[in-house]
Amino acid sequence: MKNQLGELRAGKTWSQGDLAEKLGVSRQTINAIETEKYDPSLPLAFKIARLFKQPIEKIFVPAD
């Protein structure tokens, strides 16, 4: 799944560690999501969307 997480995080000038702390996950989880090696669970995707005040479908887009 493609995502805009890295761009959104950078826009806030947060490190991966900062974002991980806000979401209650590890920095490695954030890295894996950003590099599209891991798709977040639905509850985590909703948490991310709420944090960035964006609809889920603006952050996460199914890969072709």
Buried (B, 14 or more C-beta within 10 A) or exposed (E): EEBBBBEBBEEEEBEBEBBBBBBEBEBEBBBBBBEEEBBBEEEBBEBBBEBBEBEBEEBBEEEE
